[in-house]
């Protein structure tokens, strides 16, 4: 099978590309290298350095399946540049759907667990929600084979450590590396469903290769969560790092937790809790 991964040199994209290669698929990556890095490139993959909104201008040939992961993926940076977040996350998704409509390609779209909170609390949440709605419209109006996979707080190898796109585990890894105290936003009692990237990848593969169609979205979370303070204790056990608390930030949800068991029941997906094990391995 010939598979396109948008965002193929990013965190989740790189792990997905590794799995697809191992499963003997022909893989093409489309990425503008904004947050992805060239060091993530792998032998045997065709890498295209281009913007997602230019997908209709590219000579991709026939693609059987597209994993649309390309996005500006963090809440806080979206407040600083909402227009760019809209361009990439919403316009980019419409461009991918329109390309897939004419090329008869199945799309698996990277949704977000922020869908289950007020989507109007951040540009990121709003525009990812709009991406889902665009895909559903193409599915209903044009018959596009479009599936949504909602991610929950992904961590693991190739996670971003430096720069604005790092999530909490990556930020803390950087702070430990640089000899800085670990920063906890708010009171630290907000809870997150942390999901290991290999489990996310396995869920994506199952969605992409399955003939199952979800009426809404496939939820890829472990179904359990930890408070940020509990995760800090794991870091403290490993590194002895001190912490400091920062004022709460807009868009900082109190809880994420997988909403249903459809991925387990209908796809045979079996996520595992590896957070403590992963932190100990760092």
Buried (B, 14 or more C-beta within 10 A) or exposed (E): EBBBBBBBBBBBBBBBBBBBBEEEBBBBBBBBBBBBBEEBBBEEBBBBEBBBBEBEEEEBEEBBBBBBBBBBBBBBBBBEBBEBBBBBBBBBBBBBBBBBBEBEBBBBBBBBBBBBBEBEBBBBBBBBBBBBEBBBBBBEEEEBBBBBBBBBBBBBEBBBBEEEBBBBBBBBBBBBEEEEEBBBBBEBEBBBBBBBBBBBBBBBBBBBBBEEEBEBBBBBBBBBBBBBBBBBEBBEEBBEBEBEEEEEEEBBBEBBBBBBEBBBEBBEBEBEBBBBEBBEEE
